[in-house]
């Protein structure tokens, strides 16, 4: 079996053509991967950055945590799935026993295991996964679309974490990667008064403009533009930091109004200095963080939006590559691309 493996605690990955075939054990299923999507975390793992090291990967491990495919084998004890079912995958496997899990906050479980980090992931032809992270796809949802649902769910969670407070509001989105683009799209769909997307990459700014939002490069002009559009309110009502760039978060505090909300989504590679007194306390700013998706509230919300036809995701896909083109795929994440898919059946 062909797969992309992170074998050593160093930069790079290995493409191998003879990886062991996964088997369905108790409570698990084997999924034939139709499409696997890359995200910024995959790049961090490739580069072996401090952000990746903080996840304590179980090396060696097949990378990849965003995918959809078809079940080809079902293990003992699995009663809710069968061979031939089409599924998307939740990437987080919480313990199910701790306080957070038992009180509806499984997305913050300290013992969470992550697909493609702590057990073999989806940059492969097939993968064995616990049945409880499988999400059945409706027949009208293509498998490539299913591979986008994990990251789209992050965007939905961000809007949920903001209390859905985007209707009739001024919204800032920092970063026009896939998550930021879906946040911007959701805000527009939900009736935001305006949406400003902040993005340094010209290609991604152009992609964001297709959503009908305002686009700007990072800089001092963002706060002024936000205040201009908001009038006496004094700035945007809510801002989402989706880029993970350490320099991107502090300017958002200046661009939101007093008593505004800032939601952090991206993971900076280093600590970020925040002037708590000036930027948070004296202005009454609410700062909220998210990780992954609320289980399973976010998935239910995302699937409802998808099934209704209100949320379309296919426009996010800009590239489809083979598994052996993983190095090129990683390079595209910082280039002129949005969603990059690895398609195992190619090649």
C-alpha positions as CSV (number, residue, x, y, z in Angstrom):
1,X,0.0,0.0,0.0
2,X,1.2,3.5,-0.8
3,X,1.4,6.0,2.1
4,X,3.2,9.2,3.3
5,X,5.0,8.5,6.6
6,X,6.6,10.8,9.1
7,X,9.3,8.5,10.3
8,X,11.8,10.8,12.1
9,X,11.8,13.9,14.3
10,X,13.3,16.0,11.5
11,X,12.1,17.9,8.5
12,X,10.5,16.0,5.7
13,X,8.4,12.9,5.1
14,X,8.8,9.5,3.3
15,X,6.7,8.3,0.5
16,X,6.6,4.5,0.6
17,X,4.9,2.0,-1.8
18,X,4.9,-1.0,0.5
19,X,3.3,0.2,3.7
20,X,1.5,-2.5,5.7
21,X,-2.2,-3.0,4.9
22,X,-4.5,-1.8,7.7
23,X,-6.8,-4.3,9.3
24,X,-10.1,-3.8,11.0
25,X,-9.9,-4.7,14.7
26,X,-12.5,-4.5,17.4
27,X,-14.4,-1.3,17.1
28,X,-12.6,-0.1,13.9
29,X,-13.2,0.0,10.2
30,X,-11.0,0.2,7.2
31,X,-11.7,3.1,4.9
32,X,-10.5,3.3,1.3
33,X,-9.4,7.0,1.0
34,X,-10.9,8.8,-1.9
35,X,-9.4,12.2,-1.1
36,X,-7.3,13.6,1.6
37,X,-6.9,17.3,2.2
38,X,-3.8,19.1,3.5
39,X,-3.8,21.9,6.1
40,X,-1.3,24.1,7.8
41,X,-0.8,21.5,10.6
42,X,0.5,19.1,7.9
43,X,3.0,21.7,6.8
44,X,4.1,22.1,10.4
45,X,4.6,18.4,10.8
46,X,6.5,18.3,7.5
47,X,8.8,21.1,8.7
48,X,8.9,19.6,12.2
49,X,8.3,23.1,13.7
50,X,7.9,23.7,17.5
51,X,4.1,23.8,16.8
52,X,4.3,20.3,15.4
53,X,6.5,19.0,18.2
54,X,4.0,20.3,20.8
55,X,1.5,17.7,19.5
56,X,3.9,14.8,20.6
57,X,3.5,12.8,17.5
58,X,3.7,9.0,17.8
59,X,6.5,8.4,15.3
60,X,6.6,6.7,12.9
61,X,3.1,7.6,11.7
62,X,1.2,8.0,8.5
63,X,0.3,11.7,8.2
64,X,-3.0,13.3,7.3
65,X,-6.2,14.0,9.2
66,X,-8.7,15.4,6.7
67,X,-10.3,12.8,4.4
68,X,-13.4,11.0,3.1
69,X,-13.7,7.5,1.6
70,X,-15.6,4.3,1.5
71,X,-15.6,1.6,4.1
72,X,-14.1,-1.7,2.8
73,X,-13.9,-3.7,6.0
74,X,-15.8,-3.6,9.3
75,X,-14.4,-5.0,12.6
76,X,-16.1,-6.8,15.4
77,X,-18.4,-4.7,17.6
78,X,-19.2,-2.2,14.9
79,X,-23.0,-2.1,14.4
80,X,-23.6,1.4,12.9
81,X,-21.5,1.1,9.8
82,X,-21.2,-1.4,6.9
83,X,-19.0,-2.1,3.9
84,X,-19.9,0.4,1.2
85,X,-20.8,3.3,3.5
86,X,-19.3,6.6,2.4
87,X,-17.8,8.5,5.4
88,X,-16.0,11.7,6.3
89,X,-13.6,11.5,9.3
90,X,-13.5,13.5,12.5
91,X,-9.8,13.8,13.3
92,X,-10.0,14.0,17.1
93,X,-10.5,10.9,19.2
94,X,-11.4,12.0,22.8
95,X,-11.1,9.7,25.7
96,X,-14.9,9.8,26.5
97,X,-14.3,9.5,30.2
98,X,-12.8,12.8,31.6
99,X,-14.7,15.7,33.0
100,X,-14.6,17.6,29.6
101,X,-15.9,14.6,27.7
102,X,-18.7,13.9,30.2
103,X,-19.9,17.5,30.2
104,X,-20.2,18.2,26.5
105,X,-16.7,19.7,25.9
106,X,-15.0,16.7,24.4
107,X,-13.2,19.0,22.0
108,X,-11.0,20.1,24.9
109,X,-10.2,16.6,26.2
110,X,-6.6,16.5,27.5
111,X,-6.2,12.9,26.4
112,X,-7.4,13.5,22.8
113,X,-5.6,11.4,20.2
114,X,-5.4,12.9,16.7
115,X,-5.6,11.0,13.4
116,X,-2.3,11.3,11.5
117,X,-0.4,12.2,14.7
118,X,-1.1,9.6,17.4
119,X,-2.4,6.9,15.1
120,X,-2.0,6.3,11.4
121,X,-3.7,8.9,9.2
122,X,-5.2,9.4,5.8
123,X,-2.2,10.1,3.4
124,X,-2.6,6.5,2.3
125,X,-4.6,4.3,0.1
126,X,-6.4,2.9,3.1
127,X,-6.7,3.6,6.8
128,X,-8.0,1.8,9.8
129,X,-10.0,4.2,12.2
130,X,-12.2,3.9,15.2
131,X,-15.8,3.7,14.0
132,X,-16.8,6.5,16.3
133,X,-14.9,9.1,14.3
134,X,-16.8,8.2,11.1
135,X,-19.5,10.5,9.8
136,X,-21.9,9.1,7.2
137,X,-22.2,11.2,4.1
138,X,-25.5,11.8,2.3
139,X,-25.6,10.3,-1.2
140,X,-25.6,13.7,-2.8
141,X,-22.4,14.8,-1.2
142,X,-19.3,13.9,-3.3
143,X,-16.4,12.2,-1.4
144,X,-14.1,15.2,-2.3
145,X,-16.5,17.5,-0.5
146,X,-16.5,15.1,2.4
147,X,-12.7,15.6,2.6
148,X,-13.3,19.3,3.2
149,X,-15.7,18.9,6.1
150,X,-13.2,18.6,8.9
151,X,-11.6,22.0,8.2
152,X,-15.0,23.6,7.3
153,X,-16.1,22.4,10.7
154,X,-13.3,24.5,12.3
155,X,-14.8,27.5,10.7
156,X,-18.3,26.6,11.9
157,X,-17.0,26.1,15.4
158,X,-15.4,29.6,15.2
159,X,-18.7,31.1,14.4
160,X,-20.4,29.1,17.1
161,X,-17.7,30.2,19.6
162,X,-18.5,33.8,18.7
163,X,-22.1,33.1,19.8
164,X,-23.2,33.3,16.1
165,X,-22.9,37.0,16.5
166,X,-22.2,37.9,12.9
167,X,-25.7,38.8,11.6
168,X,-25.9,42.6,11.2
169,X,-22.4,42.9,12.5
170,X,-19.0,44.1,11.3
171,X,-16.7,41.1,10.8
172,X,-13.0,40.8,10.4
173,X,-11.3,37.6,9.2
174,X,-7.5,37.4,9.4
175,X,-6.2,34.9,6.9
176,X,-7.8,33.7,3.6
177,X,-6.8,30.1,3.9
178,X,-9.6,27.5,3.7
179,X,-10.8,28.0,7.3
180,X,-10.8,31.8,7.0
181,X,-12.6,31.6,3.6
182,X,-15.3,29.5,5.1
183,X,-15.7,31.8,8.1
184,X,-16.0,34.7,5.7
185,X,-18.6,32.8,3.6
186,X,-20.6,31.9,6.7
187,X,-20.6,35.4,8.0
188,X,-21.9,36.7,4.6
189,X,-24.6,34.0,4.5
190,X,-25.7,34.8,8.0
191,X,-26.2,38.5,7.1
192,X,-23.0,40.3,8.3
193,X,-23.2,44.1,7.7
194,X,-19.7,43.8,6.2
195,X,-16.8,41.3,6.1
196,X,-13.2,42.4,5.8
197,X,-10.7,39.6,4.9
198,X,-7.0,40.4,5.7
199,X,-4.6,38.5,3.6
200,X,-1.0,39.2,2.4
201,X,-1.1,36.6,-0.5
202,X,-2.4,38.3,-3.7
203,X,-3.8,34.9,-5.0
204,X,-5.8,34.3,-1.9
205,X,-7.0,37.9,-1.7
206,X,-8.4,37.4,-5.2
207,X,-10.1,34.2,-4.2
208,X,-11.7,36.0,-1.2
209,X,-12.9,38.8,-3.4
210,X,-15.0,36.2,-5.3
211,X,-17.0,35.9,-2.1
212,X,-18.1,39.5,-2.3
213,X,-16.2,40.6,0.7
214,X,-13.8,43.5,1.3
215,X,-10.1,42.4,1.1
216,X,-7.1,44.2,2.5
217,X,-3.4,43.6,3.0
218,X,-2.2,43.5,6.7
219,X,-1.3,46.9,8.0
220,X,-2.5,49.9,9.9
221,X,-5.2,50.7,7.4
222,X,-7.3,47.8,8.6
223,X,-8.3,49.4,11.9
224,X,-9.1,52.7,10.2
225,X,-11.2,51.0,7.5
226,X,-13.1,49.0,10.1
227,X,-13.9,52.2,12.1
228,X,-14.9,54.0,8.9
229,X,-17.4,51.2,8.1
230,X,-18.7,51.0,11.6
231,X,-19.2,54.7,12.2
232,X,-19.9,55.6,15.8
233,X,-19.7,51.9,16.9
234,X,-15.9,52.4,16.8
235,X,-14.8,49.2,15.0
236,X,-15.8,45.7,14.0
237,X,-18.0,43.7,16.3
238,X,-16.1,40.4,16.0
239,X,-12.8,39.3,14.5
240,X,-11.5,35.8,13.7
241,X,-7.7,35.1,13.6
242,X,-7.4,32.2,11.2
243,X,-3.9,32.6,9.8
244,X,-1.8,31.4,12.7
245,X,0.7,34.2,12.0
246,X,2.1,35.5,15.3
247,X,2.0,39.1,14.1
248,X,-1.7,38.9,13.0
249,X,-3.4,38.8,16.4
250,X,-2.5,42.1,18.1
251,X,-3.8,44.4,15.3
252,X,-7.2,42.8,15.6
253,X,-7.7,44.2,19.1
254,X,-7.3,47.7,17.7
255,X,-9.8,47.0,14.8
256,X,-12.7,45.7,17.0
257,X,-14.9,48.0,19.0
258,X,-15.0,48.2,22.8
259,X,-16.8,45.2,24.1
260,X,-16.0,43.4,20.8
261,X,-15.0,39.7,20.5
262,X,-11.8,38.2,19.1
263,X,-11.8,34.5,18.3
264,X,-8.4,32.8,17.8
265,X,-8.4,29.8,15.4
266,X,-4.8,29.5,14.0
267,X,-1.9,28.2,16.0
268,X,1.0,30.7,16.1
269,X,4.4,29.0,16.0
270,X,5.6,31.1,18.9
271,X,4.1,33.0,21.9
272,X,2.3,36.2,21.1
273,X,2.6,39.3,23.2
274,X,-0.7,40.9,24.1
275,X,-1.0,44.2,26.1
276,X,-3.7,42.9,28.4
277,X,-4.4,46.2,30.2
278,X,-4.6,48.3,27.0
279,X,-6.0,45.8,24.5
280,X,-8.2,43.6,26.7
281,X,-9.2,45.0,30.1
282,X,-9.7,48.7,29.3
283,X,-11.6,48.0,26.2
284,X,-13.7,45.1,27.6
285,X,-12.6,42.7,24.8
286,X,-13.7,39.1,24.9
287,X,-11.0,36.7,23.7
288,X,-12.0,33.2,22.9
289,X,-10.0,30.3,21.5
290,X,-11.2,27.2,19.6
291,X,-9.6,23.8,18.9
292,X,-11.1,21.4,16.3
293,X,-14.9,21.0,16.4
294,X,-17.5,20.7,19.1
295,X,-18.3,17.0,19.2
296,X,-20.8,16.5,17.7
297,X,-22.6,19.8,17.6
298,X,-20.4,21.3,15.0
299,X,-20.8,18.3,12.7
300,X,-24.5,18.5,13.0
301,X,-24.5,22.2,12.1
302,X,-22.1,21.7,9.2
303,X,-24.1,18.9,7.7
304,X,-27.3,20.9,8.0
305,X,-25.7,23.8,6.1
306,X,-24.4,21.4,3.5
307,X,-27.6,19.5,3.0
308,X,-29.6,22.7,2.7
309,X,-27.5,23.8,-0.2
310,X,-26.6,27.1,1.6
311,X,-23.0,26.1,2.1
312,X,-21.0,25.0,-0.9
313,X,-17.4,23.9,-0.3
314,X,-16.1,22.6,-3.7
315,X,-14.9,26.0,-4.8
316,X,-12.2,25.7,-2.1
317,X,-10.3,23.0,-4.1
318,X,-7.6,24.4,-6.3
319,X,-5.2,21.4,-6.7
320,X,-5.4,17.6,-6.9
321,X,-2.1,15.7,-6.6
322,X,-0.9,12.1,-6.2
323,X,0.4,10.7,-2.9
324,X,4.0,10.8,-4.3
325,X,3.6,14.5,-5.0
326,X,3.4,15.3,-1.3
327,X,6.4,17.6,-1.3
328,X,4.8,19.7,-4.0
329,X,1.5,19.7,-2.1
330,X,3.2,21.0,1.0
331,X,4.9,23.8,-1.0
332,X,1.5,24.8,-2.4
333,X,0.2,25.5,1.1
334,X,2.2,28.7,1.2
335,X,1.8,29.5,-2.5
336,X,-1.0,30.2,-4.9
337,X,-3.5,27.6,-3.7
338,X,-6.5,27.1,-1.4
339,X,-7.5,23.5,-0.7
340,X,-4.9,21.0,-1.9
341,X,-6.1,17.4,-2.2
342,X,-4.1,14.2,-2.3
343,X,-6.0,11.6,-4.4
344,X,-4.6,8.1,-3.7
345,X,-6.2,6.6,-6.8
346,X,-4.2,8.9,-9.0
347,X,-0.8,7.5,-10.1
